[in-house]
Amino acid sequence: MLHSLAVSLPPSLPPRLPARCQPCGSHVALSSPTTPSSSSSPSSPSLPPHRQQEHRQEPAAAAAAASRGASLAWRGQQNAHGYPGQPDTKEAVSAKDVSRKEPISGVIALKASMKYFDADFFNDSKLREMEDGAKEFNIPAFRDNRKLVALENGGLQNPSALLFKSSWSDESKISEKKSFQYPHTSSVHRPSKDEDIAFMSIIELGELIRTKQVTSHELTGVFLRRLKRYGPIIESVITITDDLAYKQAKEADDLLEQGKYLGPLHGIPYGLKDIIAVPEYKTTWGSRTFENQILDVEASVYKRLKSTGAVLVAKLVTGSLAYDDIWFGGRTRNPWNIEEFSTGSSAGPAASTSAGSETAGSITYPAARCGVTALRPTFGTVARTGVMSISESLDKLGPFCRSAIDCAVVIDAIRGKDAGDPSSREVAIEDPFHVDITQLTVGYLDSAEMEVVNVLSAEGVKLVPFKLNYTVESVQSILNITMDVDMLAHFDNWQREQHDDDYEAQDQWPVELRRARLIPAVDYIQAQRARGKLIREVRESFTVDAFIGNVTDWELVCLGNLVGMPVAVVPAGLKSIQNPPKGGTRRRTTVTTGIYAPPDHDHIALALAMAYQSVTDHHKQRPPIDDLGPGDDIQQ
């Protein structure tokens, strides 16, 4: 396991979890791979019958629905060619129509297809008009625009002019960014074992470096050896950056010798989810299509971490094109139970602790499954320049770490606006280390882990039962429509060149992006209007300073991402795995919870998580990768 920083985006889950949770043992990671245990799986959504196929909890069902759609489309084509069941259109055909060079079957085919757009109310005359207009105006415009912006996949260039604002403030609070005042850790001594060093916090490691008890070169060696030892077991690493790591470590050590100390990340090793571009190294997006891709781009988050003196030791696994935990090299496993998978596209960062990303559960699911602390920040807090894009109004980068304190250190380093990401901004996050939690009123949902509620209550926080009230019933389908259409816009050329046939998991992006072709622009906009209504209702219902709830409930994952609200993922214990071997095992299922705050109030979620971890030790437990127990004969 690696002590690292990582940033990651969205994921995908095993059949029992939402396919788009979609979504480890090191220190900090920017990414998001983790799947919760069955006891914390998302509750079944209450969707209208015609939306059931969109519920990502059943990837197989989605594939079947896609097959049914293909079958219906084929039957429509058969009718157009005169097979039994051909619609009677004779009364709508004029002499002028008959004289046209184009066969009338074009109108019939268009008429048959309109039912897939829920728009089968046009008569034949109007359909002919629509066909002519599409040929004359729409299709040429489509092709011109694609030539301008869609020939390159990944959405790294030409961001949309339509921007999502997550802040609930009437006026943006723009002020000079002030760094957090980190707690001072005294009397930190270097452990004799590398294993113990690897599980120290960022603050502790930073003090070892500052006091010259360990060099960055030594620390980098510790984590590179762990990556090479455990990476193949949990399949969490795509590229180890040995040369770059030792070069950056030397630079950090040289600065310290000159009396220049850059702060708590000075000389600290970290990893990045492999959707984040680093010059001269592969950025594979986890896909065999892009397995050898090298981008001449320096992601803004990488620039910020480099400026703190941090040391990049690895590009960590992302699920293929940031979907779930399946990638071109295998499938990432959960360090707490290597028989199961980490879930979520930030699988590598969660399994290793680093930086990851989330569009729809790629931070929350993997962090919960792997039992690490993580922060999905307010949308727009961290610039995504140089990062593969799924959805420009949903994608977020955040840290996977050992503790909430570590998450605060990392988010303080990587937050801020960048010109390459129009949605990024200077979010007015206050210092989480100076929040008086006794002045907070915190709600708890029925799904909250009551141990967390009781601990915070004992620390002086006012806890009250709470429920988010909103009337929008299509939360999950709004997210699906938004994410899938946006993703298709960024990988339009990929699909047109039929690279989806080579995709690692055919029931994931290939099915969703083919279906996205049938989402009309007008209904995409209607989904955004419904999203606006949801945001207004959630804002009115958010009558507490924060609330505690299940971090992997699919409805809440969708809602939180659509609104852009932050959540801290907090380990809250361990329990026995299901169906353990007869001889016993040390493998465990993690118990986690989420602490949610309003947009721009990440400091509240972090302060509450820090308070909880100050009197508990769940976040300090170590996965049993080396010792599963004498009665556990699982093959590693």
C-alpha positions as CSV (number, residue, x, y, z in Angstrom):
1,M,0.0,0.0,0.0
2,L,1.1,3.5,-0.8
3,H,1.2,6.7,1.2
4,S,0.1,9.1,-1.5
5,L,-2.1,11.8,-2.8
6,A,-4.5,11.2,-5.5
7,V,-7.2,12.9,-7.5
8,S,-9.9,10.8,-9.2
9,L,-13.3,11.0,-11.0
10,P,-16.5,8.7,-11.5
11,P,-16.7,4.6,-11.2
12,S,-18.7,1.5,-11.8
13,L,-19.8,-1.2,-9.5
14,P,-20.3,-5.0,-9.1
15,P,-23.8,-6.2,-10.1
16,R,-25.2,-5.7,-6.6
17,L,-24.3,-2.0,-6.7
18,P,-25.2,0.9,-9.0
19,A,-23.3,0.4,-12.2
20,R,-22.2,4.0,-12.0
21,C,-20.9,4.3,-8.5
22,Q,-19.1,5.3,-10.9
23,P,-17.6,6.7,-8.1
24,C,-6.7,1.2,-0.3
25,G,-3.8,1.4,1.8
26,S,-1.8,4.5,1.1
27,H,-1.8,7.9,2.5
28,V,-3.5,10.3,0.2
29,A,-5.0,9.7,-3.3
30,L,-6.8,11.9,-5.8
31,S,-9.3,9.4,-7.2
32,S,-12.2,7.4,-6.1
33,P,-12.4,3.5,-6.0
34,T,-14.4,1.8,-3.4
35,T,-17.6,-0.3,-3.0
36,P,-19.5,-0.6,0.2
37,S,-20.6,-3.8,1.7
38,S,-24.0,-5.2,1.0
39,S,-25.3,-3.8,4.3
40,S,-24.5,-0.3,3.0
41,S,-25.7,-0.7,-0.6
42,P,-27.9,2.0,-2.0
43,S,-31.5,1.6,-1.4
44,S,-33.6,0.6,-4.4
45,P,-34.8,3.7,-6.3
46,S,-38.4,4.5,-6.8
47,L,-38.5,5.3,-10.5
48,P,-41.3,5.6,-13.0
49,P,-41.7,2.3,-14.9
50,H,-40.3,3.7,-18.1
51,R,-37.2,4.8,-16.2
52,Q,-36.4,1.5,-14.5
53,Q,-33.9,0.5,-17.2
54,E,-31.8,3.6,-16.3
55,H,-31.2,2.5,-12.7
56,R,-27.5,1.6,-12.7
57,Q,-27.9,-0.9,-9.9
58,E,-28.6,-3.5,-12.7
59,P,-26.0,-3.3,-15.5
60,A,-27.5,-6.5,-17.0
61,A,-30.9,-5.0,-17.1
62,A,-29.5,-1.9,-18.9
63,A,-27.9,-4.2,-21.5
64,A,-31.1,-6.0,-22.0
65,A,-33.0,-2.8,-22.4
66,A,-30.5,-1.7,-25.0
67,S,-31.0,-5.0,-26.8
68,R,-34.8,-4.5,-26.7
69,G,-34.4,-1.0,-28.1
70,A,-32.2,-2.4,-30.9
71,S,-34.9,-5.0,-31.7
72,L,-37.6,-2.4,-31.8
73,A,-35.6,-0.2,-34.1
74,W,-35.0,-3.1,-36.5
75,R,-38.7,-3.9,-36.6
76,G,-39.3,-0.3,-37.5
77,Q,-36.9,-0.7,-40.4
78,Q,-38.7,-3.8,-41.6
79,N,-42.0,-1.9,-41.7
80,A,-40.3,0.8,-43.7
81,H,-39.3,-1.8,-46.3
82,G,-42.8,-3.2,-46.7
83,Y,-42.9,-6.1,-44.3
84,P,-46.2,-7.0,-42.5
85,G,-47.3,-4.2,-40.3
86,Q,-46.3,-1.4,-42.6
87,P,-48.1,1.9,-41.5
88,D,-50.8,3.2,-43.9
89,T,-49.4,6.5,-45.2
90,K,-51.1,6.7,-48.6
91,E,-53.3,9.7,-47.7
92,A,-50.3,11.8,-46.7
93,V,-48.4,11.2,-49.9
94,S,-48.8,13.9,-52.5
95,A,-47.9,13.8,-56.3
96,K,-45.0,16.2,-55.4
97,D,-43.7,13.6,-52.9
98,V,-43.9,10.8,-55.4
99,S,-41.8,12.8,-57.9
100,R,-39.0,13.3,-55.4
101,K,-35.8,11.4,-55.9
102,E,-35.7,10.3,-52.3
103,P,-37.9,7.3,-51.6
104,I,-40.9,7.9,-49.3
105,S,-39.6,5.2,-47.0
106,G,-37.4,7.9,-45.4
107,V,-40.5,9.5,-43.9
108,I,-41.7,6.1,-42.7
109,A,-38.4,5.3,-41.1
110,L,-38.3,8.7,-39.4
111,K,-41.9,8.2,-38.2
112,A,-41.0,4.8,-36.7
113,S,-37.9,6.2,-35.0
114,M,-39.7,9.1,-33.3
115,K,-41.1,6.8,-30.6
116,Y,-37.6,6.4,-29.2
117,F,-37.5,10.2,-28.6
118,D,-41.0,10.1,-27.1
119,A,-42.1,12.4,-29.9
120,D,-44.3,10.2,-32.1
121,F,-47.0,12.9,-32.6
122,F,-46.0,14.4,-36.0
123,N,-48.0,13.7,-39.2
124,D,-46.3,12.7,-42.4
125,S,-46.2,16.1,-43.9
126,K,-44.4,17.5,-40.9
127,L,-42.0,14.5,-40.8
128,R,-41.1,15.2,-44.5
129,E,-40.4,18.9,-43.5
130,M,-38.3,17.7,-40.6
131,E,-36.4,15.3,-42.8
132,D,-35.6,18.1,-45.3
133,G,-34.6,20.5,-42.6
134,A,-32.3,18.0,-41.0
135,K,-30.5,17.3,-44.2
136,E,-30.2,20.9,-45.2
137,F,-29.4,22.5,-41.9
138,N,-28.9,20.1,-39.0
139,I,-26.5,17.5,-40.3
140,P,-24.1,20.0,-42.0
141,A,-24.0,22.0,-38.7
142,F,-23.4,18.9,-36.7
143,R,-20.5,17.9,-38.9
144,D,-19.0,21.4,-38.9
145,N,-19.1,21.5,-35.1
146,R,-17.6,18.0,-34.7
147,K,-14.7,19.1,-36.9
148,L,-14.1,22.1,-34.7
149,V,-14.2,20.4,-31.2
150,A,-14.8,16.7,-31.3
151,L,-12.0,15.1,-33.2
152,E,-9.9,14.6,-30.0
153,N,-11.4,12.4,-27.3
154,G,-11.4,13.1,-23.6
155,G,-12.8,16.6,-23.3
156,L,-9.4,18.1,-22.5
157,Q,-9.9,21.0,-25.0
158,N,-12.8,23.3,-25.8
159,P,-14.9,23.3,-22.6
160,S,-18.6,24.1,-22.9
161,A,-19.7,27.7,-22.6
162,L,-22.6,26.5,-20.4
163,L,-21.3,26.6,-16.8
164,F,-22.8,25.1,-13.7
165,K,-22.6,27.2,-10.5
166,S,-22.8,25.2,-7.3
167,S,-22.6,28.1,-4.8
168,W,-25.8,29.0,-2.9
169,S,-24.5,32.5,-2.2
170,D,-26.3,35.3,-4.0
171,E,-23.0,37.0,-4.4
172,S,-19.8,35.1,-4.9
173,K,-17.5,35.5,-1.9
174,I,-14.2,36.3,-3.6
175,S,-11.5,36.9,-1.1
176,E,-7.8,36.4,-0.9
177,K,-7.0,32.7,-0.4
178,K,-5.6,32.0,3.0
179,S,-3.9,28.7,3.8
180,F,-5.2,26.7,6.7
181,Q,-3.4,26.8,10.0
182,Y,-2.3,23.2,10.4
183,P,-2.0,21.7,13.9
184,H,1.6,21.4,15.2
185,T,2.7,17.9,15.9
186,S,5.6,17.7,18.4
187,S,7.6,14.8,19.6
188,V,7.3,12.8,16.4
189,H,10.0,10.1,16.2
190,R,10.9,8.0,13.2
191,P,9.7,4.4,13.6
192,S,12.2,1.6,13.1
193,K,10.0,-0.3,10.6
194,D,9.1,0.9,7.2
195,E,5.6,-0.6,7.7
196,D,5.0,1.9,10.6
197,I,6.4,4.8,8.5
198,A,4.0,4.0,5.7
199,F,0.9,4.3,7.9
200,M,1.9,7.6,9.5
201,S,-0.2,10.7,8.7
202,I,0.9,13.5,6.4
203,I,1.4,15.8,9.3
204,E,3.6,13.3,11.1
205,L,5.6,12.5,8.0
206,G,6.0,16.2,7.3
207,E,7.5,16.7,10.7
208,L,9.9,13.8,10.2
209,I,11.1,15.5,7.0
210,R,11.2,19.0,8.5
211,T,13.3,17.8,11.4
212,K,15.5,15.7,9.1
213,Q,14.8,12.4,10.8
214,V,14.0,11.1,7.3
215,T,14.8,12.4,3.8
216,S,12.3,12.6,1.0
217,H,14.6,10.2,-0.9
218,E,14.3,7.6,1.9
219,L,10.5,8.1,2.2
220,T,10.1,7.8,-1.6
221,G,12.0,4.5,-1.5
222,V,9.7,3.2,1.2
223,F,6.6,3.8,-0.9
224,L,8.0,2.7,-4.2
225,R,8.9,-0.7,-2.6
226,R,5.4,-1.0,-1.2
227,L,3.9,-0.1,-4.6
228,K,6.0,-2.8,-6.3
229,R,5.1,-5.3,-3.6
230,Y,1.4,-4.8,-3.2
231,G,0.4,-3.2,-6.5
232,P,0.3,-6.5,-8.4
233,I,-1.8,-8.1,-5.6
234,I,-4.5,-5.5,-5.6
235,E,-4.0,-4.4,-9.2
236,S,-4.0,-0.7,-8.2
237,V,-1.0,0.7,-10.2
238,I,-0.7,1.5,-13.9
239,T,2.7,3.3,-14.0
240,I,5.4,3.6,-11.4
241,T,7.2,6.9,-11.9
242,D,10.6,5.9,-10.4
243,D,12.8,8.4,-12.2
244,L,10.5,11.3,-11.7
245,A,9.9,10.4,-8.0
246,Y,13.6,10.3,-7.1
247,K,14.3,13.5,-9.1
248,Q,11.5,15.4,-7.2
249,A,12.6,13.8,-3.9
250,K,16.2,15.1,-4.5
251,E,14.8,18.6,-5.2
252,A,12.8,18.5,-2.0
253,D,15.9,17.4,0.0
254,D,18.1,20.0,-1.6
255,L,15.6,22.8,-0.7
256,L,15.5,21.7,2.9
257,E,19.3,21.8,3.0
258,Q,19.1,25.4,1.9
259,G,16.7,26.1,4.7
260,K,13.6,26.2,2.5
261,Y,10.7,24.2,3.9
262,L,7.5,24.4,1.7
263,G,5.0,23.0,4.1
264,P,3.4,19.7,5.2
265,L,3.5,18.2,1.7
266,H,7.3,18.9,1.3
267,G,8.9,15.7,0.2
268,I,5.7,13.6,0.7
269,P,5.0,10.8,-1.9
270,Y,1.6,10.6,-3.5
271,G,-0.2,9.0,-6.5
272,L,-2.6,10.4,-9.1
273,K,-5.5,8.7,-10.8
274,D,-4.5,7.9,-14.3
275,I,-7.0,10.4,-15.9
276,I,-4.7,13.2,-14.8
277,A,-2.1,14.2,-17.3
278,V,1.6,14.3,-16.4
279,P,4.1,15.1,-19.2
280,E,6.4,12.4,-20.5
281,Y,4.3,9.7,-18.8
282,K,1.4,7.6,-20.1
283,T,-2.1,8.8,-19.3
284,T,-4.1,5.7,-20.2
285,W,-7.5,6.6,-18.9
286,G,-7.6,2.9,-17.9
287,S,-8.5,2.0,-21.5
288,R,-6.8,-0.4,-23.9
289,T,-7.7,2.1,-26.7
290,F,-5.5,4.8,-25.0
291,E,-3.0,2.4,-23.3
292,N,0.0,4.1,-24.9
293,Q,-1.3,7.6,-24.9
294,I,1.2,10.3,-23.8
295,L,-0.3,13.8,-23.4
296,D,1.9,16.9,-23.7
297,V,-0.2,18.5,-20.9
298,E,0.5,19.3,-17.3
299,A,-2.7,19.0,-15.3
300,S,-3.3,21.9,-12.9
301,V,-3.7,19.7,-9.9
302,Y,-0.3,18.1,-10.7
303,K,1.2,21.6,-11.0
304,R,-0.2,22.6,-7.6
305,L,1.1,19.5,-5.8
306,K,4.5,19.9,-7.5
307,S,4.7,23.4,-6.1
308,T,4.2,22.1,-2.6
309,G,7.3,19.9,-2.9
310,A,5.2,16.7,-3.0
311,V,6.7,13.7,-4.9
312,L,4.7,11.8,-7.6
313,V,5.5,8.1,-7.3
314,A,2.7,6.5,-9.4
315,K,-0.2,6.9,-11.8
316,L,-2.9,4.8,-10.2
317,V,-5.6,2.7,-11.7
318,T,-8.8,4.2,-13.0
319,G,-11.6,2.1,-14.3
320,S,-11.7,2.2,-18.1
321,L,-12.7,5.7,-19.1
322,A,-13.3,6.4,-15.5
323,Y,-16.1,3.8,-15.1
324,D,-16.0,1.3,-12.2
325,D,-12.9,-0.7,-11.3
326,I,-12.3,-2.7,-14.5
327,W,-9.4,-1.5,-16.6
328,F,-7.2,-2.9,-19.4
329,G,-4.9,-4.6,-17.0
330,G,-7.4,-6.3,-14.8
331,R,-9.7,-5.3,-11.9
332,T,-8.6,-3.6,-8.7
333,R,-9.2,-5.3,-5.4
334,N,-10.2,-4.2,-1.9
335,P,-7.2,-4.3,0.5
336,W,-9.5,-5.2,3.4
337,N,-10.8,-8.2,1.5
338,I,-8.8,-9.1,-1.6
339,E,-11.5,-11.6,-2.7
340,E,-13.7,-8.6,-3.6
341,F,-13.2,-5.6,-5.8
342,S,-12.7,-2.0,-4.9
343,T,-15.6,-0.6,-7.1
344,G,-15.6,2.9,-8.6
345,S,-13.3,4.4,-11.2
346,S,-11.0,5.8,-8.5
347,A,-10.2,2.2,-7.6
348,G,-6.5,2.6,-7.6
349,P,-6.4,5.8,-5.5
350,A,-8.8,4.3,-2.9
351,A,-6.8,1.1,-2.7
352,S,-3.6,3.1,-2.3
353,T,-4.7,6.5,-0.9
354,S,-4.1,9.3,-3.3
355,A,-6.0,11.8,-5.5
356,G,-9.0,10.8,-7.4
357,S,-12.2,12.0,-9.0
358,E,-15.9,11.7,-9.0
359,T,-18.7,12.2,-11.4
360,A,-21.2,9.9,-9.8
361,G,-19.8,7.9,-6.8
362,S,-16.1,7.4,-7.9
363,I,-14.8,8.9,-4.7
364,T,-17.5,7.8,-2.3
365,Y,-17.9,4.1,-3.3
366,P,-14.2,3.2,-3.4
367,A,-13.4,5.1,-0.3
368,A,-16.2,3.3,1.6
369,R,-15.2,-0.1,0.3
370,C,-11.5,0.3,1.0
371,G,-12.0,2.0,4.4
372,V,-10.1,5.2,3.7
373,T,-11.0,8.8,4.5
374,A,-11.9,10.9,1.5
375,L,-13.4,14.2,0.5
376,R,-15.6,14.9,-2.4
377,P,-15.3,18.7,-2.4
378,T,-17.8,21.3,-3.5
379,F,-18.1,21.3,-7.3
380,G,-15.6,23.8,-8.8
381,T,-13.2,23.8,-5.8
382,V,-10.4,22.0,-7.7
383,A,-9.6,22.9,-11.3
384,R,-9.8,20.0,-13.8
385,T,-7.4,21.3,-16.4
386,G,-5.5,18.4,-18.0
387,V,-8.0,15.8,-16.6
388,M,-10.1,13.5,-18.7
389,S,-13.7,14.8,-18.6
390,I,-16.9,12.8,-18.3
391,S,-19.3,15.7,-17.4
392,E,-18.2,19.3,-17.1
393,S,-21.0,20.0,-14.6
394,L,-20.4,16.9,-12.5
395,D,-16.7,16.0,-12.4
396,K,-14.8,16.8,-9.2
397,L,-11.3,16.0,-8.0
398,G,-10.6,15.1,-4.4
399,P,-8.2,13.4,-2.0
400,F,-8.1,9.8,-0.6
401,C,-6.1,9.9,2.7
402,R,-5.6,8.2,6.0
403,S,-7.4,10.9,7.9
404,A,-9.6,14.0,7.7
405,I,-6.7,16.1,8.7
406,D,-4.7,14.8,5.8
407,C,-7.6,15.5,3.5
408,A,-7.7,19.1,4.7
409,V,-4.0,19.5,4.0
410,V,-4.4,18.2,0.5
411,I,-7.5,20.1,-0.4
412,D,-5.8,23.3,0.8
413,A,-3.0,22.6,-1.6
414,I,-5.0,21.8,-4.7
415,R,-8.0,24.1,-4.5
416,G,-8.3,27.2,-6.6
417,K,-9.2,28.6,-10.0
418,D,-7.4,27.8,-13.2
419,A,-7.9,29.5,-16.6
420,G,-8.2,26.1,-18.3
421,D,-11.3,25.2,-16.4
422,P,-14.1,27.8,-16.6
423,S,-16.1,26.0,-13.9
424,S,-13.3,26.3,-11.3
425,R,-13.4,29.1,-8.8
426,E,-11.9,30.4,-5.6
427,V,-14.3,28.7,-3.2
428,A,-14.4,30.6,0.1
429,I,-13.7,27.5,2.3
430,E,-12.9,28.6,5.9
431,D,-10.2,27.0,8.0
432,P,-11.5,23.6,9.2
433,F,-9.0,23.6,12.1
434,H,-10.7,26.7,13.6
435,V,-14.4,25.6,13.5
436,D,-16.2,25.5,16.9
437,I,-18.2,22.3,16.4
438,T,-20.2,23.0,19.6
439,Q,-21.9,25.8,17.8
440,L,-23.1,23.5,15.0
441,T,-26.5,21.8,14.5
442,V,-26.0,18.6,12.7
443,G,-28.9,16.4,11.3
444,Y,-28.8,12.6,10.9
445,L,-30.7,10.6,8.4
446,D,-32.3,7.2,9.2
447,S,-29.3,5.7,7.3
448,A,-26.6,7.3,9.6
449,E,-24.2,5.2,11.6
450,M,-25.4,5.9,15.1
451,E,-22.0,5.4,16.6
452,V,-20.8,8.5,14.7
453,V,-23.9,10.4,15.8
454,N,-23.3,9.4,19.5
455,V,-19.6,10.3,19.4
456,L,-20.2,13.7,17.9
457,S,-23.0,14.3,20.4
458,A,-20.6,13.5,23.2
459,E,-18.1,16.0,21.8
460,G,-20.7,18.8,22.2
461,V,-22.3,18.9,18.7
462,K,-26.1,19.4,18.7
463,L,-27.6,16.4,16.8
464,V,-31.2,16.3,15.5
465,P,-33.2,13.9,13.3
466,F,-33.2,15.2,9.8
467,K,-34.7,14.5,6.3
468,L,-34.1,16.2,3.0
469,N,-37.4,17.1,1.5
470,Y,-37.8,17.5,-2.3
471,T,-40.5,16.7,-4.8
472,V,-38.3,15.8,-7.8
473,E,-38.7,12.1,-8.4
474,S,-36.3,11.8,-11.3
475,V,-33.1,12.5,-9.5
476,Q,-31.3,9.3,-10.8
477,S,-32.5,9.7,-14.4
478,I,-31.4,13.4,-14.3
479,L,-27.9,12.3,-13.4
480,N,-27.9,9.5,-16.0
481,I,-29.0,11.9,-18.8
482,T,-26.6,14.6,-17.8
483,M,-23.6,12.3,-17.4
484,D,-24.1,10.1,-20.5
485,V,-24.8,12.9,-22.9
486,D,-21.8,14.9,-21.7
487,M,-19.6,11.8,-21.8
488,L,-20.7,11.1,-25.4
489,A,-19.8,14.6,-26.4
490,H,-16.3,14.0,-25.1
491,F,-16.0,10.6,-26.8
492,D,-18.1,11.1,-29.9
493,N,-15.2,10.3,-32.2
494,W,-14.3,7.2,-30.1
495,Q,-17.8,5.8,-30.6
496,R,-18.0,6.7,-34.3
497,E,-14.8,4.9,-34.9
498,Q,-16.4,1.9,-33.1
499,H,-13.7,1.7,-30.3
500,D,-16.6,0.9,-28.0
501,D,-16.4,-2.7,-29.4
502,D,-13.0,-2.9,-27.7
503,Y,-14.1,-1.6,-24.4
504,E,-13.2,-3.7,-21.3
505,A,-16.8,-4.1,-20.0
506,Q,-19.5,-4.2,-22.7
507,D,-22.4,-3.7,-20.2
508,Q,-21.0,-0.3,-19.1
509,W,-20.1,2.7,-21.3
510,P,-20.9,1.0,-24.6
511,V,-24.5,0.5,-23.7
512,E,-24.9,3.8,-22.0
513,L,-23.4,5.9,-24.7
514,R,-25.4,4.2,-27.5
515,R,-28.5,4.9,-25.5
516,A,-27.3,8.5,-25.1
517,R,-27.5,9.0,-28.9
518,L,-31.3,8.8,-28.5
519,I,-31.5,11.6,-26.0
520,P,-32.8,14.8,-27.8
521,A,-31.2,18.1,-27.0
522,V,-34.6,19.4,-25.8
523,D,-34.9,16.7,-23.2
524,Y,-31.3,17.2,-22.0
525,I,-32.2,20.8,-21.3
526,Q,-35.4,19.7,-19.6
527,A,-33.3,17.5,-17.4
528,Q,-31.2,20.5,-16.5
529,R,-34.3,22.5,-15.6
530,A,-35.4,19.7,-13.4
531,R,-32.0,19.7,-11.9
532,G,-32.4,23.4,-11.1
533,K,-35.7,22.7,-9.4
534,L,-34.0,20.0,-7.3
535,I,-31.2,22.3,-6.2
536,R,-33.7,25.0,-5.1
537,E,-35.7,22.4,-3.1
538,V,-32.6,20.9,-1.5
539,R,-31.4,24.4,-0.6
540,E,-34.7,25.2,1.1
541,S,-34.7,21.9,3.0
542,F,-31.1,22.1,4.2
543,T,-31.9,23.7,7.6
544,V,-28.9,22.3,9.4
545,D,-25.2,23.0,9.3
546,A,-24.5,19.5,8.0
547,F,-26.0,16.0,8.1
548,I,-24.8,12.5,8.6
549,G,-26.0,9.7,6.3
550,N,-25.2,6.6,4.2
551,V,-22.4,7.6,1.8
552,T,-23.2,4.9,-0.8
553,D,-27.0,5.3,-1.1
554,W,-27.4,5.7,-4.9
555,E,-30.2,8.3,-4.6
556,L,-28.0,10.4,-2.3
557,V,-25.0,9.9,-4.5
558,C,-26.9,11.2,-7.5
559,L,-28.5,14.1,-5.5
560,G,-25.2,15.2,-4.0
561,N,-23.4,15.3,-7.3
562,L,-26.2,17.1,-9.1
563,V,-26.3,19.8,-6.3
564,G,-22.5,19.9,-6.1
565,M,-22.4,19.5,-2.3
566,P,-19.3,18.2,-0.5
567,V,-19.2,15.0,1.6
568,A,-16.5,13.6,3.8
569,V,-16.2,9.8,3.7
570,V,-15.4,8.5,7.2
571,P,-14.4,5.0,8.3
572,A,-16.6,4.0,11.2
573,G,-15.6,0.4,12.0
574,L,-15.1,-3.1,10.7
575,K,-17.3,-6.2,10.6
576,S,-17.0,-9.9,9.6
577,I,-17.2,-10.7,5.9
578,Q,-20.1,-12.6,4.5
579,N,-19.6,-16.4,4.3
580,P,-16.1,-16.5,5.9
581,P,-14.0,-19.6,5.6
582,K,-14.5,-22.3,8.2
583,G,-11.1,-21.7,9.6
584,G,-11.7,-18.0,10.1
585,T,-10.1,-15.0,8.5
586,R,-8.8,-11.6,9.2
587,R,-10.4,-10.2,6.1
588,R,-13.1,-7.6,7.0
589,T,-15.9,-5.5,5.6
590,T,-15.6,-1.8,6.3
591,V,-18.3,0.3,7.9
592,T,-18.4,3.9,6.8
593,T,-20.6,7.0,6.9
594,G,-20.8,10.3,5.1
595,I,-20.8,13.8,6.6
596,Y,-22.6,16.2,4.1
597,A,-22.4,20.0,4.1
598,P,-23.9,22.7,1.9
599,P,-21.8,23.8,-1.1
600,D,-18.8,26.0,-0.1
601,H,-18.9,24.6,3.4
602,D,-16.4,21.7,3.1
603,H,-14.7,23.0,6.2
604,I,-17.8,22.0,8.2
605,A,-17.7,18.4,7.0
606,L,-13.9,18.2,7.6
607,A,-14.1,19.7,11.1
608,L,-16.8,17.2,12.1
609,A,-14.8,14.3,10.6
610,M,-11.7,15.5,12.4
611,A,-13.6,15.7,15.7
612,Y,-14.9,12.1,15.3
613,Q,-11.4,10.8,14.4
614,S,-9.8,12.6,17.3
615,V,-11.5,10.2,19.7
616,T,-11.7,7.0,17.6
617,D,-9.2,4.9,15.8
618,H,-11.1,3.3,12.9
619,H,-9.1,5.2,10.4
620,K,-5.8,3.9,11.8
621,Q,-6.6,0.2,11.2
622,R,-4.4,-1.7,8.7
623,P,-5.6,-4.1,6.1
624,P,-4.5,-7.7,6.5
625,I,-2.9,-8.2,3.1
626,D,0.1,-10.0,4.5
627,D,-1.7,-12.1,7.1
628,L,-5.2,-13.3,6.2
629,G,-5.2,-15.7,9.1
630,P,-4.1,-19.4,9.4
631,G,-7.6,-20.7,8.4
632,D,-7.9,-18.5,5.2
633,D,-6.5,-20.3,2.2
634,I,-7.6,-17.7,-0.4
635,Q,-5.1,-17.5,-3.2
636,Q,-3.4,-14.0,-3.4
